[in-house]
Amino acid sequence: MLSTYVPIVGLFALAAAFALFSVTVAPFVGPRRYNRAKLEAYECGIEPVDQPLQGGRFPVKYYLTAMLFIVFDIEIVFLYPWAVANDALGLFGLVEMVVFIATVFLAYAYVWRRGGLEWD
């Protein structure tokens, strides 16, 4: 019975050995070209600037983008299980999903008309 799991365990062991080998050998084999930019903290490509002690204000566009992400993320969270159980839900599930998608589409149209999808 356990013999069916031997290839999976072997694959995991091979992957772990390769990862361990790569991490231990890389500092000895790889090139070392240090410069000022590589030794600084990574800030997503933006030069870090000093901010006042009380902190800076975030633009409203940041929060609008976050809310849009949440709206469309929640849509996917509800659509995926519905797609999996589509046959079992029948007509009721179809009607409920059409109402849900229509509601999300209204939110999408509103955001589009207000210019929330324009990236400056």
N, C-alpha and C positions, 0 to 999 in steps of 0.2 A: 504494500500500500504506500509506504513512504518512498518507494523507488521512483514514483512519478514526479516527486518534488526535487529529485537530485539535479536535473538540468537547471532548474530555477535557482537553487542554492549555489550551484556552480557558477552561474552567470553573475549572481550577486558577489560571490567571492572574487571572481575575475575583475568585476568593476571596482570593487574596493581595493584590490591589489594595484590596479592601474592608477587609481586616484592617489593612493599612498605613494606609489613610485614616482608619479609626476610631481607631486608636491615636494618630495625630498630631493629629487634630482635637479629640479629647475633652478635653484639658486647656484648650483655648481656649474651648470651647463649654459645657462642663459646669459646674455650680455648685461653688463652693468653700466649704464650711461645715465648717471644722475645729473640733474640740473635743478635750477631754482623752482621751476614750475612743477616738476615731479615731486619735490619735497614738501610743497605746500598742501594744505588740506583741500580736498576736492569740493568745489562749490557749484557744481552743475554748469561749468563753463562761464559763470558770471563772476566778475571780480568782486570779492567781498569788500563792503564799505562799512565804515564805522556808523553805528546808529546811536541816536541819543539814548540816555539811560532810561527814559520812560518808554522807549520802543517807538517803532514807526507805525503809521497807519496803513492798513492793507486797502488796496483799491476795491471798489464794489464789484468790479469785473471778476475778481478772484472768487468771491462768494457766489456770484451767478454761475460761474463755470462749475463750481462744486455742486450746486443744487441741480444743474442740468445733468451732471454725471450721476447723481443719486437717482433722479427720475428715470433715466434710461437704463441704469443698472438694475433698478427694481423691476422694470419691465422685463428684462431678460430673466431675472430670477423667477418671475411668474410664468413666463412663456415656456421655459425649458421643461418643467414638470408637466405642464399641460400637453406639450408635444409628445412626451413619453406616454402619458395615460390618455391620449386622445380617443382611442377606441372604447375604452371603458366608460368615459364620461358621456358619450352620446351627444344628442342634440342640446341638452342643457349646458354641457360644457362648451359647446360651440357658441351658443348665444352669449354665455357669460364672457367668453374670451373676445367676442366681437365687441361687446360693450366696453370691456377693459381696453382693448386696442383703440377704440374710438375715443375714449377718455384721454389716453396717452397721446393720441394724434392731435387732439385739441390743444393739449399743453405744448406739443411740438410746434403747431401752427402759431400759437400765441408767442412763443419764444422767437420763432423765425420772423414774425412781423415786427416784433420789438427790436430786432437786430442783435439778439443774444448769441447768434451763431457766427457773427462776424468777428474774426480774429484780427486785432489791430497790431 
